[in-house]
Amino acid sequence: MRRRVVLSSAAVMCLSAGLSAAPAAAHAPSPSIQAQAATAGTTVCTPTSKDVTDISGLVATQSGYYAIQDSQAGSGKPRIFVLDNSCKLTNTIAYPTQARDPEDAAIDKNGTLYIADIGDNDVNSGGSAEARSSVAIWTMAAGAKQPTINRVVFPDGKKHDAEALLINGDGLPVIITKTSPSEVWVPEGPLVPNVDKNLVKLRKVGTFTAQETKTANPLGLLGWKLVTGAASSPDGSKVVVRTYSDAYEFDVSGGDVVKAITTGKPRITPLPQEPQGESITYTPDGKYYITISDVDGTKKAPLLKYTPTDISAATAGGGGKAAPKTTDKSFLQSLTLQDITYTVAAIGVLGLILVIAGVIGIRRSRAARRAAGPPNMGSGRAEPPPTTSTSRPRWAAPSTTTTTPSAPHRATSTAPAASRRPPTASPTSTAPAPAAPAPTAAAAPAAPQAAAPATCTAAAPAAQAAATSTVAAAAAAAEPAARAVAATSTAAGEAALPTAAVTASAAATARATTTATTVTTAATPHTAD
C-alpha cells in the first residue's frame, strides 16, 4: 500500500545518517559488488489508463498481469485490473462487497487468484487506531467473474499491518507483516468462504528480518526494513520477499514456504530508487522479477524487470563479503520502526508538557501581579530633585535684620523658628492669609538735646511695655493664618505646606518682628554726646 510515511521517514533519515559510522557498517556488502549489482530495472511497459493507479499487488500470467489496487484509490473502492502484456487495460473486476485494504496477490498452480485484504494501517498512515476485527483472503477461481471473501482473524486482537502474501505447498496462504521483525502467520485450517462468525484463526509460525543492505531508496532505513510484497515462482521452487529497496529470494524444499523464509539463507537483489515499490512477481518462466510502484494518478509508474542476483555471495576476485548479520548491532541499528515511533511520540508529549507548564506559569504570574495591586508610591508626594544652588529656596522665610545706627544701639535678627517642607506638586492651593496690620507706634515729640538723658530714662519703661504689647498683637494676628494652613495640610492628606501659606505666615511674623524691633530701638536710651 502507498504509505503516508513522510513524518516517520524524516525522523528515521536522521537516524540512518549516523548509521554509516556505526560499527556494524563493516558487515555491509562490498561497495564494488553492490555498485555492480544495484542497477535499475528495465522498463517492460507503462499502464496508460488513468484508472490504473495505486497498485500494491501484481501477478504475471501468460497473457498479461493482474494488478491489485489498494485502499488509497480516489474512489474509495479498490478494484482488480487486468492488463495485457503491453500494459493495456483489458478488464476491471469489482469486489462484491467493500474491500478494506487489499495489499498483495498470488496465484496457485490451478490458476486461482488470491487477493490479500490484510492491510491495517495506523492513524499516521491513514488508518484507524483500532485493530481490524478480521482480515480477508479473497479468492477467484480461473474463469470466475468476481472474487469470494474468506475472513480470518488474529487471535490476540492486536493490530497487524501486513502487505505480503505467499501460497504454501499445502495450498494455505502465508501472511507476512510489514514491520521488522516481520511476523509470519498461517491459518489454522482451510479457508471458509462467506462467513462472518466462528472465523478461522491465524497462527504465528516464525519471523523474517530484512537486512540493512544500504541500497539507495527514498525512505532510507525504512526502505531496508519494511516488507511490502512477495511472490512464488511458477514451479514453486523459489519464493521472493521484497522491501522498498531489495528482493530476498529463498529456495523452497518440499513445498515448505514457511521454513524457507524463516530459516533459509536469502539471495539479495537490489531494487534501487523505486518511488514506492510494493509489488513483485515472477515472469511466467520464473527467470526474472517484475515490479511496480504504488503511485497515485498524478504519476505514471512503469513495470520494471530485474535479473535475480546475489549481492551477499562471495565473488571470485570481487572482494565480496557476507551479508549483514543480525548480531553485534549498535543501539541505533537495533531500533525497530515501533521503537522509533514511540520515541518520536514521547518527544512530542514532552514538548507539549513543557508548553503547558510555561502557559500555566505565565498565567499565575500575571494573576499574582493583579492581586498585589499597583506599586506602593508612599504618600504620593513627588519630591523635587536635589538642587546644588546655594540660593535661598522659594519656600524659605526671609530673615529680618535691623541694625542700630550707632554702636550703643543693639541689633536684632529674627528668623522662623521651625523649618518647613518644600512646596509640592499637589493640586491643592491655599490662598494667602491676610496679614494682620502692624500696630503703629506713636511718635514721641522731639525734646531738647539738653533734656535727652532724662527723657529717655523716663520713657524706657513705657517703650518696653509698648514693644511687648506689639509683639503679642502680631502673634495673635498671625495665629489664624497658621491654623488655616494646618487645616489645609491635613485635608490634603499630609501634603506639603503650600508656598503661598508659608510665605504669608513668614511675612506676618517678619512684619511683627520688625515693628517690635523698631519700637524697641526707639525706646532705647541714648547717651548724651
Summary of the structure (lengths in Angstrom):
residues: 529
radius of gyration: 54.5
end to end distance: 137.7
largest distance: 169.6
contacts: 1607
relative contact order: 0.11
helix: 28%
strand: 22%
